[in-house]
Amino acid sequence: SVAWNPNGKQIASASWDKSIRIWDWQSGECESVLCGHKTEVKSVAFSPTDPNLIVSSSEECAIKVWNVSTGECLSSLVGHEARVIFVTWSPNGKQIA
């Protein structure tokens, strides 16, 4: 999965190597790598209201919320009984689905 940041400057990519990469779309340079998933990352989505927040899902039955600026995992939502294939934000940026 790939997602545009609402700031118009970055792209996030989900990866089989358990990471999320943040790219500068103009230069093509990788700005940061977010690590913390235990399995392949399936989906990423930037918050529509906060360009510093990204959510990700993985094969490990977990969803994580990240601060893009610091690379910190802010929250891990666990308890799903099966892998989470897709994740997104509500339009107001207050909920994750």
N, C-alpha and C positions, 0 to 999 in steps of 0.2 A: 504494500500500500504506500502511497505517496500523498502528501498533503501540503497545500500552500498556507503560509502564515498570512493572516489578514494584514500584516504590516507590508506585504508585497515584496519583501526582501529575502525571505527564506523558504526553503522547501524541507520537509522532513520525510525520511524514508524508513520504512520498517524493514528489518532484515532477518534472514535465516540464521545469522550468527548471534542472535539474541540481543542485538543492539538497535538503537534508533540513531540515525545520523541526521544532523542539521546542516543544510547546505546553503551557501550563498548562491542564489540562482544566477546572478550575473557573472561571477568569477568562476563558478563551478567548484570552488574550494569547500572542503568539509570544515565547518566551524567548530563542531563538537560532536562527541559520541556519547550517548546516554546508555549506560549499562546497568542492569539490575534484573532483567527477566532471566528466568532459568531455561526457557525454551524459545523457539522461533517466535519473533514478533510478527503478528498477523496484520495489525491495523494501527494507524496513527491519525490523530485529528487535532488541529490547533483550536483553541478556544476562539469563538467568534467575537468575544469581547475583551480578551486579554491576550495579546500576542506573546506573552511570556509563558503561557500555560499550554501544555500538550497532554493528550491522553493516549494511552497505548493498550493494546490487548495482545494476548499471546496464547500459545498452546498449553501453558501451565494452568489454565483456568483462572487467570488473574487479569485485572485491569490496573494500570498504574497512572498516576497523575504526576507530571514533571514540571519543574521550573526550567525553562529553556536557557535562561541567562546563567543560572548557576549549575545546571546539570543535576540538581538534587531531585530525588524522588520524594514528592510531598505526601503521597498516599498510595497504599496498595489495597485494592478492593479484592478480597479473596472470598472463596466460598461457592463459586460456580461449580457445578457438577460435571461440566464438560468444557472443552476449549472455547475460548471467546474469539470468534472469527472477525467480528467487526465492532467498532466502537465509534461513537460520535457524540457531539455536544448538542444540547437543546439550542434553539436559536438565540435565547437570551443568555446563554453561557452559564446557567446556574445548575444544570443537571447533565448527567452523562447517561447515554442509552447504549 
